[in-house]
Amino acid sequence: MQKIPLALAFDGMILAQEIKNPDNPEGPPLCGKGVVLSSSLIERLHRIGVQSITVEGHPVKIEGEKTLDEELSSLDYRFRKVKDDPNMRILREIYRIQIIKARQ
């Protein structure tokens, strides 16, 4: 899943989280999870004032954003001092799985 600016959204993307009205975040959602975006829906969201959305997968390369390999290398680096601790290995693997799932 990836959070992107609405300006980078395009037809066919699938919402990974519902979209709330920025003027009434406690109200009902504007769009539900799983909705496939169309150009007309993107335009309506823009007119309402929605700034960003969360979509399934990782369809947009944003400048400065780490690649999956960079993120996993960074994770390994952070756990380097506790690599022999079995509990920390389990924790690192949990994080690894979550990072990979977030990119699907």
C-alpha positions in Angstrom: 0.0 0.0 0.0 1.2 3.5 -0.8 0.1 7.0 0.3 0.3 9.3 -2.7 -0.7 12.9 -3.5 -4.0 12.9 -5.3 -2.3 14.6 -8.2 -0.4 11.4 -8.9 -3.5 9.2 -9.0 -4.6 7.6 -12.3 -7.4 5.4 -13.6 -7.4 1.9 -12.4 -5.7 2.4 -9.1 -7.5 0.7 -6.2 -8.0 2.4 -2.8 -6.3 0.6 0.1 -8.1 2.8 2.7 -11.4 4.7 2.7 -11.3 8.4 1.9 -12.9 10.8 4.4 -14.1 14.3 3.6 -11.4 16.7 4.7 -14.0 19.2 5.9 -15.8 16.5 8.0 -13.4 13.6 8.9 -15.9 12.2 11.4 -18.6 11.9 8.8 -19.2 8.9 6.5 -16.5 8.0 4.0 -16.5 9.5 0.5 -15.1 6.3 -1.0 -14.6 2.9 0.5 -11.6 0.6 0.5 -11.4 -1.4 -2.7 -12.9 1.3 -5.0 -11.3 1.4 -8.4 -10.4 5.0 -9.3 -11.6 6.6 -12.5 -10.7 10.0 -13.9 -14.1 11.4 -13.0 -13.8 10.2 -9.4 -10.3 11.6 -9.1 -11.6 15.0 -10.4 -14.4 15.0 -7.8 -12.0 14.2 -5.0 -9.8 17.1 -6.1 -12.8 19.5 -6.1 -13.7 18.4 -2.6 -10.2 19.2 -1.4 -8.7 15.7 -0.9 -4.9 16.1 -0.9 -3.7 12.5 -0.7 -5.0 8.9 -0.9 -3.7 5.4 0.0 -3.7 2.9 -2.9 -3.0 -0.8 -3.1 0.5 -1.8 -4.2 3.3 0.6 -4.8 2.4 2.0 -8.2 4.2 5.4 -8.0 7.9 6.0 -7.7 8.3 9.2 -5.6 11.6 11.0 -5.7 13.7 10.4 -2.6 11.6 7.3 -1.7 13.6 4.1 -0.8 13.3 1.0 -3.0 12.2 -2.2 -1.4 15.9 -3.5 -1.4 17.0 -0.3 0.3 14.3 -0.6 3.0 15.3 -4.2 3.7 19.0 -3.3 3.8 18.2 -0.5 6.2 16.2 -3.0 8.4 19.2 -5.4 8.4 21.5 -2.5 9.4 19.3 -1.4 12.3 19.2 -5.0 13.7 23.0 -5.7 13.1 24.0 -5.4 16.7 21.4 -7.9 18.0 21.5 -10.4 15.1 22.4 -13.2 17.5 19.4 -12.6 19.7 16.7 -15.1 18.7 13.9 -12.8 19.9 15.3 -9.9 17.9 15.6 -12.2 14.8 11.9 -12.9 15.1 11.1 -9.2 15.5 13.2 -8.4 12.4 11.4 -11.0 10.4 8.0 -9.6 11.4 9.1 -6.1 10.2 10.5 -7.6 7.0 7.2 -9.3 6.2 5.3 -6.1 6.9 7.6 -4.0 4.7 7.2 -6.5 1.8 3.4 -6.6 2.3 3.2 -2.8 2.2 4.8 -2.9 -1.2 2.4 -5.4 -2.8 
